[in-house]
Each structure stands twice: as C-alpha cells, then as structure tokens.
Amino acid sequence: MKPIPAYLSILAISLIGANLTVASSPVPVSSTDNADRQAIEALLGNYTRCLTERDEAGFRALLLDEEIPFTSVQESTAPEKSADLRHYENFRQAVFGGSQRYRQTFYNVRIDQHGPLAQVSLNFLTEPVTRDGKSSKSLPGWKVLQLLKIGDRWKIASELYTFEG
C-alpha cells in the first residue's frame, strides 16, 4: 500500500467537513416578504370577520376546498391510528348553522413561509356572543393553519386546533 501524500489527506478531510456543513445548514423557513405577510394577515383578518359576521360564503372562499383537514384535536380524543381529519362540516354547522353567534380573536400569531407554502400558528379566543352583542364565557385555544399560495391568493389547506383546559 502506497502512503497517501499529506496534501491529499488534508483535501479529503476538508471535503468531508464541507459536505457535513452543507448538509446541516438549515433551510430558511421564514422568508415571508412584505406583500405575502400582508396577504396572510388579511386572510386572518377575514377569517375572524367572517366568523363574527356569520359570513359562511366568505369563510368558505378562504379554504382551498371543503375537504381539507379541519378538526379539533383534544388529548382525550386524539386518534391512536390514522384517522379522517376532514371535519369542516362539523365546524360549519356549529358556527354558521346554529343560532349561537361567536367572536374569535387571534394573538401570538407566528407566520413561517417558504415560497407558496406557509404555516401560521396562533392562540385564539372564542367568545359566544349574546343577541345584545355581549360576550359570555371565553374559550382560549391554539391552532395551526397551513396555507398554500394559489396564483396570487393564499388559501387555508388545513386547520388543526385545540382548546385549552
């Protein structure tokens, strides 16, 4: 076996190190430009407006389609194996089909975006509203929305949420 010249050994070690550095470099997640951020914030504003004003058609226009994953996930009801999470119809009936009105507000909003894919995580407060416009017991929760940019519009591709306590 011939001895490997020192410079080849150093070159080989530096190439291995360079490959490890490239492989472990994080992909930039939050590259939201100003126009996309404003569009996503407008979608969130329309979400709460449509819910409060019971604008079912407006809310439906925010969704990619009505078959998206859309469900409440509680610790006691988390599926043990793969389950159908497409429960938009349950949400629609509760919010738009009954006589109870709701107001929802968002806070601690975090938007991460890369190209046509975005994720929004946020805390929310859902308040049942009486006929005279006053709210009663508030329900705090947390949700994750996944968004897709279709053409120049952002659409909700999934929503998973949970209520606190």
Backbone as JSON, one array per atom type, in Angstrom:
{
  "sequence": "MKPIPAYLSILAISLIGANLTVASSPVPVSSTDNADRQAIEALLGNYTRCLTERDEAGFRALLLDEEIPFTSVQESTAPEKSADLRHYENFRQAVFGGSQRYRQTFYNVRIDQHGPLAQVSLNFLTEPVTRDGKSSKSLPGWKVLQLLKIGDRWKIASELYTFEG",
  "N": [[0.84, -1.17, 0.0], [0.61, 2.16, -0.9], [1.81, 5.15, 0.59], [-0.36, 7.85, 1.34], [-0.08, 11.06, 0.1], [0.34, 13.89, 2.23], [-1.04, 16.27, 1.56], [-3.21, 15.33, 0.04], [-4.64, 13.92, 1.95], [-5.4, 15.99, 3.69], [-6.98, 17.47, 1.92], [-9.06, 15.61, 1.43], [-10.18, 15.36, 4.02], [-11.03, 18.0, 4.44], [-12.97, 18.23, 2.43], [-14.88, 16.36, 3.29], [-15.63, 17.61, 5.67], [-16.74, 19.96, 4.59], [-18.94, 18.92, 3.21], [-20.45, 17.95, 5.39], [-21.03, 20.37, 6.65], [-22.6, 21.69, 4.7], [-24.75, 19.88, 4.53], [-25.88, 20.11, 7.06], [-26.78, 22.7, 7.21], [-29.35, 24.93, 7.96], [-32.52, 25.16, 6.3], [-33.86, 28.15, 5.11], [-36.68, 29.11, 6.8], [-38.58, 31.09, 7.46], [-39.16, 33.15, 5.25], [-40.82, 35.21, 4.58], [-42.03, 37.65, 2.48], [-42.87, 41.14, 2.42], [-45.31, 41.68, 1.01], [-46.52, 39.11, 0.87], [-46.76, 38.57, 3.61], [-48.55, 40.58, 4.38], [-50.76, 39.77, 2.87], [-51.32, 37.29, 4.04], [-51.89, 38.09, 6.65], [-54.18, 39.58, 6.05], [-55.88, 37.5, 5.23], [-56.17, 36.21, 7.71], [-57.47, 38.24, 9.11], [-59.85, 38.35, 7.62], [-60.79, 35.82, 8.21], [-61.51, 35.98, 11.0], [-63.39, 38.04, 10.79], [-65.36, 36.93, 9.07], [-66.24, 34.8, 10.65], [-67.28, 36.14, 12.92], [-69.26, 37.77, 11.71], [-70.86, 35.86, 10.64], [-70.51, 35.08, 7.99], [-70.75, 32.84, 5.88], [-70.24, 32.12, 3.16], [-68.1, 33.81, 2.57], [-66.21, 32.82, 4.37], [-65.88, 30.21, 3.43], [-64.65, 30.79, 1.02], [-62.08, 31.27, 1.82], [-60.93, 28.85, 2.13], [-59.03, 26.13, 0.71], [-60.48, 23.97, -0.26], [-63.53, 22.29, 0.72], [-62.89, 19.87, 1.76], [-60.59, 19.76, 3.22], [-58.17, 18.87, 5.8], [-59.53, 19.6, 8.86], [-60.06, 20.11, 11.98], [-60.84, 19.72, 15.48], [-58.54, 18.87, 17.94], [-58.26, 17.08, 20.71], [-56.7, 16.04, 23.74], [-57.94, 13.82, 24.9], [-59.3, 12.78, 22.75], [-57.56, 12.31, 20.74], [-56.55, 10.6, 17.84], [-55.61, 7.15, 17.84], [-54.6, 5.8, 15.72], [-54.23, 6.27, 12.18], [-56.57, 8.63, 11.09], [-59.57, 10.07, 9.73], [-59.45, 13.41, 9.26], [-61.05, 15.33, 8.24], [-63.21, 17.46, 9.05], [-64.64, 19.76, 8.48], [-67.33, 20.25, 7.95], [-68.62, 19.8, 10.41], [-67.63, 21.95, 11.91], [-68.64, 24.04, 10.33], [-71.43, 23.73, 10.64], [-71.67, 24.17, 13.41], [-70.76, 26.83, 13.69], [-71.96, 28.4, 11.64], [-74.47, 27.31, 11.2], [-76.14, 27.11, 13.44], [-78.02, 28.87, 16.02], [-76.42, 30.19, 17.8], [-74.05, 32.77, 18.11], [-70.64, 33.72, 17.46], [-67.52, 35.23, 18.41], [-64.24, 35.57, 17.39], [-60.88, 36.03, 18.28], [-57.44, 36.57, 17.45], [-54.14, 36.03, 18.69], [-50.61, 36.22, 19.54], [-49.51, 35.5, 17.04], [-47.75, 33.64, 14.68], [-46.02, 33.53, 11.71], [-44.7, 31.47, 9.31], [-43.03, 31.06, 6.31], [-42.26, 29.71, 3.13], [-41.73, 30.21, -0.06], [-44.54, 29.12, -1.88], [-45.78, 27.98, 0.31], [-47.03, 28.17, 3.56], [-47.1, 28.4, 7.12], [-49.14, 29.03, 9.85], [-49.18, 29.65, 13.19], [-51.06, 30.14, 16.1], [-52.59, 31.66, 18.97], [-55.95, 31.63, 20.1], [-59.06, 33.18, 20.96], [-62.24, 32.3, 21.6], [-65.42, 33.57, 21.76], [-68.66, 33.14, 22.82], [-71.42, 35.03, 21.71], [-74.01, 37.07, 22.86], [-77.41, 37.99, 21.98], [-77.57, 40.75, 22.35], [-75.04, 41.56, 21.74], [-73.07, 41.21, 23.62], [-70.39, 39.39, 25.1], [-69.97, 36.1, 26.45], [-68.73, 33.48, 28.5], [-65.36, 32.88, 27.69], [-63.43, 30.89, 25.41], [-60.28, 29.83, 25.35], [-57.69, 28.9, 23.04], [-55.47, 27.07, 20.79], [-54.15, 27.05, 17.51], [-53.14, 25.66, 14.34], [-52.58, 26.62, 11.13], [-52.23, 25.64, 7.81], [-51.14, 27.0, 4.84], [-51.57, 27.53, 1.34], [-50.27, 29.1, -1.52], [-52.11, 30.01, -4.14], [-51.97, 30.93, -7.31], [-52.21, 34.29, -6.97], [-53.29, 34.32, -4.46], [-53.7, 33.43, -1.04], [-54.66, 30.4, 0.47], [-56.43, 28.43, 2.87], [-55.18, 25.36, 3.67], [-55.22, 23.44, 5.6], [-56.46, 23.03, 8.94], [-55.85, 22.63, 12.26], [-56.85, 22.48, 15.58], [-56.97, 23.19, 19.1], [-58.57, 23.36, 22.27], [-57.82, 25.12, 25.25], [-57.51, 23.83, 28.53]],
  "CA": [[0.0, 0.0, 0.0], [1.4, 3.38, -1.01], [1.4, 6.19, 1.52], [-1.1, 8.95, 0.73], [0.58, 12.33, 0.43], [-0.34, 14.68, 3.27], [-1.98, 17.25, 1.0], [-4.43, 14.62, -0.35], [-5.38, 13.63, 3.19], [-6.0, 17.25, 4.14], [-8.04, 17.77, 0.98], [-10.17, 14.69, 1.68], [-10.81, 15.72, 5.29], [-11.74, 19.28, 4.28], [-14.18, 17.99, 1.63], [-15.85, 15.71, 4.17], [-16.14, 18.67, 6.56], [-17.59, 20.86, 3.8], [-20.21, 18.22, 2.97], [-21.22, 17.94, 6.63], [-21.52, 21.72, 6.88], [-23.7, 21.94, 3.77], [-25.88, 19.02, 4.87], [-26.52, 20.52, 8.3], [-27.23, 24.08, 7.13], [-30.81, 24.97, 7.99], [-33.23, 25.78, 5.19], [-34.56, 29.32, 5.66], [-38.11, 28.81, 6.9], [-39.41, 32.28, 7.48], [-38.7, 34.11, 4.26], [-42.01, 35.93, 4.19], [-41.82, 39.02, 2.05], [-43.88, 42.05, 2.96], [-46.6, 41.51, 0.33], [-47.11, 37.85, 1.32], [-47.13, 38.71, 5.02], [-49.78, 41.38, 4.42], [-51.85, 38.94, 2.33], [-51.64, 36.28, 5.05], [-52.56, 38.82, 7.73], [-55.53, 39.89, 5.56], [-56.64, 36.26, 5.31], [-56.51, 36.01, 9.13], [-58.5, 39.23, 9.43], [-61.1, 37.9, 7.0], [-61.23, 34.64, 8.98], [-62.24, 36.4, 12.19], [-64.55, 38.82, 10.36], [-66.39, 36.01, 8.56], [-66.79, 34.05, 11.77], [-68.09, 37.05, 13.73], [-70.42, 38.25, 10.95], [-71.55, 34.67, 10.13], [-70.4, 35.13, 6.54], [-70.36, 31.48, 5.51], [-69.65, 32.11, 1.81], [-66.79, 34.45, 2.68], [-65.31, 31.9, 5.05], [-65.62, 29.1, 2.51], [-63.72, 31.29, 0.0], [-60.73, 31.25, 2.38], [-60.45, 27.46, 2.14], [-58.63, 25.51, -0.54], [-61.75, 23.31, -0.57], [-64.22, 21.9, 1.95], [-62.43, 18.54, 2.16], [-59.28, 19.88, 3.85], [-58.13, 18.5, 7.21], [-60.07, 20.72, 9.63], [-60.65, 19.44, 13.13], [-60.38, 19.94, 16.84], [-57.77, 17.74, 18.44], [-58.15, 17.13, 22.16], [-55.89, 14.93, 24.24], [-58.78, 12.65, 25.15], [-59.87, 12.26, 21.51], [-56.52, 12.17, 19.71], [-56.64, 9.26, 17.26], [-54.48, 6.26, 18.09], [-54.05, 5.45, 14.42], [-54.65, 7.2, 11.13], [-57.99, 8.94, 11.14], [-60.04, 11.11, 8.81], [-59.48, 14.68, 9.98], [-61.83, 16.29, 7.46], [-64.44, 17.72, 9.79], [-65.08, 21.13, 8.25], [-68.79, 20.3, 8.02], [-68.99, 19.94, 11.83], [-67.33, 23.34, 12.25], [-69.58, 24.88, 9.59], [-72.74, 23.64, 11.28], [-71.61, 24.8, 14.73], [-70.54, 28.28, 13.61], [-72.85, 29.09, 10.72], [-75.77, 26.67, 11.1], [-76.97, 27.24, 14.64], [-78.43, 30.22, 16.4], [-75.36, 30.8, 18.6], [-73.06, 33.58, 17.39], [-69.32, 33.7, 18.08], [-66.5, 36.19, 18.02], [-62.93, 34.95, 17.62], [-59.74, 36.91, 18.12], [-56.16, 35.88, 17.37], [-52.98, 36.7, 19.27], [-49.38, 35.42, 19.46], [-49.51, 34.97, 15.68], [-46.43, 33.38, 14.09], [-46.13, 33.15, 10.31], [-43.49, 30.94, 8.67], [-43.35, 30.87, 4.9], [-41.2, 29.46, 2.17], [-42.38, 30.13, -1.37], [-46.0, 29.06, -1.88], [-46.24, 27.23, 1.48], [-46.89, 28.92, 4.81], [-47.74, 27.85, 8.3], [-49.47, 30.04, 10.84], [-49.59, 29.12, 14.5], [-51.59, 31.26, 16.86], [-53.55, 31.44, 20.04], [-57.21, 32.28, 19.79], [-60.07, 33.3, 22.0], [-63.58, 32.21, 21.02], [-66.39, 34.07, 22.72], [-70.07, 33.13, 22.42], [-71.96, 36.38, 21.77], [-75.46, 37.11, 23.07], [-78.15, 38.79, 20.99], [-77.28, 42.18, 22.53], [-73.66, 41.81, 21.34], [-72.13, 40.98, 24.71], [-69.81, 38.04, 25.09], [-70.01, 35.36, 27.7], [-67.54, 32.67, 28.78], [-64.39, 32.76, 26.6], [-62.73, 29.63, 25.27], [-58.98, 30.02, 24.72], [-57.16, 27.73, 22.35], [-54.3, 27.2, 19.92], [-54.38, 26.41, 16.22], [-52.12, 25.68, 13.3], [-53.13, 26.68, 9.79], [-51.28, 25.51, 6.73], [-51.64, 27.79, 3.72], [-50.95, 27.39, 0.03], [-50.49, 30.25, -2.38], [-52.66, 29.58, -5.42], [-51.94, 32.16, -8.1], [-51.77, 35.37, -6.09], [-54.12, 34.29, -3.25], [-53.41, 32.42, -0.03], [-55.82, 29.58, 0.83], [-56.22, 27.53, 4.0], [-55.11, 23.97, 3.21], [-55.58, 22.61, 6.76], [-56.57, 23.69, 10.23], [-55.96, 21.78, 13.43], [-56.93, 23.38, 16.73], [-57.28, 22.59, 20.39], [-58.99, 24.3, 23.29], [-57.06, 24.98, 26.49], [-58.24, 23.48, 29.74]],
  "C": [[0.89, 1.23, 0.0], [0.92, 4.39, 0.03], [0.7, 7.32, 0.75], [-0.39, 10.25, 1.11], [-0.29, 13.15, 1.38], [-1.37, 15.63, 2.68], [-3.26, 16.59, 0.52], [-5.28, 14.28, 0.87], [-6.09, 14.88, 3.69], [-7.16, 17.63, 3.24], [-9.27, 16.89, 1.24], [-10.9, 15.06, 2.96], [-11.59, 17.02, 5.15], [-13.0, 19.11, 3.44], [-15.26, 17.32, 2.45], [-16.46, 16.75, 5.11], [-17.06, 19.61, 5.83], [-18.93, 20.21, 3.53], [-21.07, 18.19, 4.22], [-21.8, 19.31, 6.93], [-22.7, 22.03, 5.97], [-24.93, 21.13, 4.16], [-26.59, 19.49, 6.13], [-26.98, 21.97, 8.3], [-28.75, 24.11, 7.11], [-31.38, 25.65, 6.74], [-33.95, 27.0, 5.76], [-36.06, 29.07, 5.62], [-38.93, 30.07, 6.74], [-38.87, 33.33, 6.53], [-39.87, 34.93, 3.72], [-41.66, 37.34, 3.73], [-43.01, 39.86, 2.5], [-45.26, 41.85, 2.32], [-47.28, 40.21, 0.77], [-47.56, 37.95, 2.77], [-48.44, 39.51, 5.14], [-50.97, 40.57, 3.92], [-52.28, 37.88, 3.34], [-52.36, 36.93, 6.23], [-53.98, 39.21, 7.32], [-56.42, 38.66, 5.6], [-57.07, 36.0, 6.75], [-57.58, 37.0, 9.58], [-59.85, 38.85, 8.85], [-61.67, 36.69, 7.73], [-62.08, 35.08, 10.17], [-63.48, 37.22, 11.83], [-65.68, 37.91, 9.91], [-67.03, 35.22, 9.68], [-67.72, 34.93, 12.59], [-69.37, 37.48, 13.02], [-71.26, 37.11, 10.37], [-71.62, 34.69, 8.6], [-69.85, 33.78, 6.05], [-69.68, 31.42, 4.14], [-68.26, 32.74, 1.83], [-65.77, 33.54, 3.34], [-64.91, 30.75, 4.13], [-64.61, 29.52, 1.43], [-62.28, 31.31, 0.5], [-60.1, 29.86, 2.3], [-60.02, 27.01, 0.76], [-59.82, 24.73, -1.1], [-62.35, 22.85, 0.75], [-63.82, 20.51, 2.44], [-61.06, 18.59, 2.85], [-59.32, 19.28, 5.26], [-58.53, 19.73, 8.04], [-60.75, 20.11, 10.85], [-60.08, 19.94, 14.43], [-59.65, 18.68, 17.29], [-57.61, 17.94, 19.94], [-57.38, 15.91, 22.63], [-56.73, 13.67, 24.42], [-59.34, 12.03, 23.87], [-58.84, 12.12, 20.4], [-56.55, 10.75, 19.16], [-55.39, 8.44, 17.54], [-53.84, 5.82, 16.79], [-54.62, 6.42, 13.4], [-56.17, 7.39, 11.15], [-58.32, 10.0, 10.1], [-60.19, 12.39, 9.62], [-60.31, 15.74, 9.25], [-63.19, 16.52, 8.11], [-64.9, 19.17, 9.63], [-66.6, 21.25, 8.41], [-69.27, 20.45, 9.47], [-68.77, 21.38, 12.29], [-68.35, 24.27, 11.6], [-70.95, 24.88, 10.26], [-72.75, 24.34, 12.64], [-71.54, 26.32, 14.64], [-71.59, 28.99, 12.77], [-74.28, 28.53, 10.71], [-76.69, 26.86, 12.28], [-77.33, 28.68, 14.93], [-77.36, 30.94, 17.22], [-74.38, 31.56, 17.71], [-71.76, 33.55, 18.18], [-68.48, 34.86, 17.58], [-65.17, 35.51, 18.33], [-61.85, 35.99, 17.38], [-58.46, 36.08, 18.15], [-55.09, 36.71, 18.07], [-51.81, 35.72, 19.27], [-49.28, 34.74, 18.09], [-48.07, 34.82, 15.19], [-46.64, 32.86, 12.67], [-44.76, 32.69, 9.82], [-43.86, 30.62, 7.24], [-42.1, 30.58, 4.1], [-41.87, 29.25, 0.83], [-43.89, 30.07, -1.23], [-46.6, 28.3, -0.7], [-46.01, 28.07, 2.72], [-47.59, 28.15, 5.92], [-47.96, 28.99, 9.27], [-49.84, 29.31, 12.11], [-50.01, 30.32, 15.33], [-52.43, 30.77, 18.02], [-54.82, 32.16, 19.63], [-58.1, 32.31, 21.02], [-61.42, 33.29, 21.3], [-64.58, 32.61, 22.11], [-67.8, 33.9, 22.15], [-70.64, 34.54, 22.65], [-73.47, 36.3, 21.92], [-76.11, 38.01, 22.03], [-77.87, 40.29, 21.12], [-75.81, 42.51, 22.26], [-72.63, 41.61, 22.44], [-71.62, 39.55, 24.66], [-69.93, 37.41, 26.47], [-68.7, 34.58, 27.83], [-66.64, 32.5, 27.56], [-63.73, 31.4, 26.61], [-61.39, 29.89, 24.59], [-58.51, 28.74, 24.05], [-55.94, 28.07, 21.52], [-54.6, 26.5, 18.62], [-53.19, 26.57, 15.31], [-52.85, 25.64, 11.97], [-52.0, 26.45, 8.8], [-51.93, 26.15, 5.51], [-50.87, 27.47, 2.45], [-51.26, 28.64, -0.77], [-50.89, 29.72, -3.75], [-52.79, 30.84, -6.27], [-51.41, 33.28, -7.22], [-52.56, 35.41, -4.78], [-53.68, 33.16, -2.33], [-54.71, 31.73, 0.34], [-55.46, 28.7, 2.02], [-56.28, 26.1, 3.48], [-55.37, 22.99, 4.35], [-55.67, 23.49, 7.99], [-56.75, 22.63, 11.3], [-55.95, 22.7, 14.63], [-57.28, 22.59, 17.97], [-57.7, 23.7, 21.35], [-58.16, 24.04, 24.55], [-58.01, 24.63, 27.62], [-59.55, 23.01, 29.52]]
}
